[in-house]
């Protein structure tokens, strides 16, 4: 029995011309506890849609999603999501943001504060606890967002291109930080990205999607210990393999350009 | 600093032209007073307490009316924003009501409440409410979806989503709504005070007209404009700016 199971999931979006776009076509895979799994693919392949379905924010048209054997039907704090854009609440200070998920569980303020501060320390932002989101850089915001999610101690952490809007240098730093957090907490993470190198560096497993219709074309295990060196020969080979996989899909009408799938 | 100098030069220029027209003697002095005569009226009015008294009386009405219109406005706005059908049904009527100048309500106010405080406050409330309805509705409708999605994945229920996410996210619109409603209420108040009894600013203005005292009329026009500008610029704009900055909307 897998920890998280996705069985025969289909999703259609209505198009302007009245037809239906098959964004997710018969998706099947399983995720084990403590696994770091990346969903990768070009824009429009349904990877973010699948993540939203896992979060319970939207519903699949058919199929089944099970977490710990229980069907996923609506959002819940066992599956907290980190978004690409800063979803921090601007009216709350950094620490109040991190306390948000605890306070709505009616956890008393003192306990929530202590927990939030500890989590902020883990992302090295304790000294910014009283700042407001607009005073933080993009990278810092995402670190707070990760802290805000982890403090709830969800069964699964869902990440929707969380570093997609950051510059390369910041992104590399955050990769390091996320891996350290993951090694410590051993959270189950489902990570959506279109950046191949990012997926290879972070994940235990990569699920490669293609579009029209959105479907899985490959599942790749990466049995390399963390932290990983980006110049590792195996990683470079893997990168080329995935690139070739995606490029072979490129001739579809309405396909994507190289830059979109590039590292 | 440079801006201030420019503004002072501008005021001096206006005063100069005013003085020039006064010297031309096109109208008799009691109909077209000189800047100096108006300045003296202002000075005396403040000295003997008439103006301060009038301002206090007017502000009391304004605050009561403004307060009521904010409560009504937010309530109606929430109701409209909460239901698509209500929104589509009453939306155009709210816009129509907002486009009605407050002075139009005067006859109704007089007939329903007769000459008194209630009539004036009624007009002030009608002046401020519709704008607040519109701004509240816009604020609620324009909450960034990602805020609500984030909150949902953190496990909020519907009530928490409303009070802890939607309402705070709408605060910038609510503040802008209050600023505009204050300005609309202020105008409505002046319209309302043109009738009725008492000694508010508007009534003092009418009294000046009846007495043929144009110095007084112009003094009060200056007061009305100054108060409107000062409250907007030094109270509401300041609050609004602070909120917009924190909410990350000031670029």
Interface residues (C-beta under 8 A of the other chain):
Chain A: X55 X56 X57 X75 X76 X77 X79 X80 X81 X83 X85 X87 X89 X90 X91 X92 X100 X101 X104 X105 X132 X133 X134 X148 X149 X152 X158
Chain B: X146 X147 X149 X150 X151 X152 X153 X154 X155 X156 X157 X160 X164 X165 X168 X169 X171 X245 X246 X247 X248
